[in-house]
Amino acid sequence: MPLLGLLLFWRRPWRDYALLDGQGVCRALRRSRSAPQGQGWVAVRECRLAWLHHPLPASARLESSPPSRPRQALAN
């Protein structure tokens, strides 16, 4: 029964995001369960206030997952 409860009430984990301008400077930080809308948001390992108004370190970014392949219909 506990497994059923986990499946019914599962929530996405919190993720950290940074908003970068055209030069790669961090303009905002956000923690959210879903990716922010709009351009310039990148997933980061953690939020650090010291990054604001400074270029985001390359080590801060999360590796992007490979794009999912379109699924093919099953043949009859």
trRosetta pair geometry for C-beta under 8 A, 3 or more apart (Angstrom, degrees):
i j d omega theta_ij theta_ji phi_ij phi_ji
1 4 5.6 -51 -156 30 43 114
1 5 6.8 44 150 -18 69 102
2 5 5.5 -53 -154 35 40 115
2 6 6.5 42 150 -21 69 101
3 6 5.6 -52 -152 33 35 112
3 7 6.5 33 152 -17 66 105
4 7 5.8 -56 -149 37 33 110
4 8 6.3 26 156 -16 67 110
5 8 5.9 -59 -143 40 30 107
5 9 6.0 -13 172 17 67 114
6 9 6.8 -78 -134 55 20 82
6 10 5.9 49 164 -67 63 94
7 10 6.1 -23 -139 -18 23 117
11 33 6.7 -58 166 -138 97 145
12 15 7.8 -43 148 -15 109 104
12 33 4.3 119 80 -175 110 99
12 34 6.8 86 71 -65 159 67
13 33 7.2 167 89 -128 21 78
14 31 5.4 15 -179 175 113 102
14 32 7.1 146 -149 78 70 12
14 33 6.1 -58 -98 -80 50 67
15 31 7.2 171 82 -152 34 60
15 32 6.3 -32 61 70 81 63
15 33 7.1 108 13 -126 87 23
15 35 7.5 -27 81 -80 142 63
15 43 6.1 -43 171 -134 121 105
16 29 7.1 -16 -169 -170 95 95
16 30 7.4 154 -156 85 51 46
16 31 5.4 -26 -99 -99 68 76
16 43 7.1 101 79 -162 58 62
16 44 5.0 -67 110 70 104 86
16 45 7.1 -10 61 95 129 20
16 46 5.7 82 28 -140 169 20
16 47 4.7 -147 -148 -43 128 86
17 29 7.2 152 84 -160 53 49
17 30 4.7 -17 63 65 100 94
17 31 7.6 172 19 -85 75 28
17 32 6.5 -17 7 26 121 107
17 35 6.9 122 -83 -141 143 63
17 36 5.5 -173 105 1 163 114
17 41 4.9 6 177 -171 127 103
17 42 6.7 153 -155 75 75 33
17 43 5.9 -47 -99 -100 74 46
17 44 6.5 136 -123 12 20 89
18 26 5.0 -54 -173 -129 120 105
18 28 7.2 158 -159 84 50 51
18 29 5.6 -21 -104 -103 70 68
18 30 7.8 176 -81 22 27 73
18 41 7.2 154 77 -149 35 56
18 42 5.7 -22 61 60 85 86
18 44 4.9 53 -12 -27 109 135
18 47 7.6 161 -73 -114 88 74
18 51 6.6 -59 -124 126 138 144
18 56 5.7 130 118 -103 156 139
18 60 7.3 32 -8 131 150 130
19 26 7.0 100 68 -159 54 58
19 27 4.8 -63 99 65 102 93
19 28 4.0 21 30 49 124 94
19 29 7.6 -128 12 -62 81 28
19 30 7.3 59 -29 -5 98 109
19 36 7.5 -54 -76 82 99 156
19 40 5.1 46 -162 122 73 110
19 41 5.5 -30 -95 -90 68 68
20 24 5.4 -16 -169 -139 125 37
20 25 6.7 135 -153 62 71 33
20 26 6.1 -41 -95 -92 68 48
20 27 6.9 143 -119 7 17 91
20 40 5.1 -153 60 -170 62 86
20 41 7.9 162 14 -91 76 18
20 42 6.1 16 -5 3 119 116
20 56 5.9 -74 -93 -5 116 133
21 24 7.4 -60 66 12 63 15
21 25 5.0 -10 37 56 107 89
21 27 5.4 89 -41 -38 97 125
21 40 6.8 14 -89 -142 28 136
23 55 7.4 -87 131 -95 89 94
24 55 5.1 30 112 -140 103 90
24 56 6.0 -117 171 30 84 88
25 53 6.5 2 176 -155 114 30
25 54 6.6 -167 -144 113 82 8
25 55 5.6 -60 -93 -82 59 51
25 56 7.5 151 -142 -19 18 76
26 29 7.1 22 177 -61 119 85
26 51 4.4 30 34 143 165 97
26 52 5.6 -101 106 -104 108 33
26 53 7.0 -57 74 -7 78 23
26 54 6.3 -2 32 60 103 58
26 55 7.4 111 -10 -163 82 11
26 56 4.9 107 -56 -67 103 92
27 40 7.7 -2 35 154 122 138
27 52 7.5 58 -145 -146 15 73
27 53 7.6 69 -104 -75 47 53
28 52 7.7 42 -92 -117 24 97
29 44 8.0 -63 -132 42 93 142
29 47 4.4 106 179 -144 135 112
29 48 7.9 -174 -98 47 152 34
29 49 7.4 -103 8 -92 151 52
29 51 7.1 103 -69 70 119 117
29 52 6.9 -83 -19 -71 107 96
30 36 5.8 71 77 -55 156 134
30 41 7.6 -35 41 -133 127 118
30 47 7.8 -179 40 -96 16 133
31 47 6.2 -84 -57 -25 99 141
32 35 7.3 142 91 -95 126 13
32 36 6.3 125 24 -57 158 80
35 41 6.7 142 -178 112 87 135
35 43 7.4 -64 -111 -67 100 100
36 41 4.4 180 64 -100 111 165
38 41 6.3 91 79 -15 83 112
42 56 7.4 145 63 114 135 170
42 61 5.7 -40 151 -123 129 102
42 62 7.9 177 159 34 84 80
43 61 7.1 86 81 -160 62 66
43 62 4.2 -42 111 35 107 124
43 64 7.6 134 38 -92 116 71
44 47 6.9 108 85 -77 127 52
44 56 7.3 -114 -97 -161 129 128
44 60 4.8 -10 -148 155 108 94
44 61 6.0 -61 -105 -101 66 38
44 62 6.4 -169 -116 -18 12 86
45 59 7.9 -31 2 140 138 69
45 60 5.8 -128 22 -160 97 52
45 61 7.7 36 -21 79 84 6
45 62 6.1 144 -65 -70 63 81
46 60 7.6 -99 47 -147 67 89
47 51 7.9 -120 -165 32 52 128
48 51 4.9 96 80 -14 90 102
48 60 7.6 -107 20 -120 117 130
49 52 5.8 -26 -171 -1 56 115
50 54 7.1 -21 148 28 65 143
51 54 5.7 -122 -160 61 39 101
51 56 5.8 39 -164 -109 121 69
51 57 7.4 -101 -110 3 108 85
51 60 6.9 83 -101 -111 145 170
56 60 5.5 -110 177 60 92 136
56 61 7.0 83 137 -52 124 92
57 60 4.6 104 68 -16 86 104
58 61 6.4 -47 -168 17 44 110
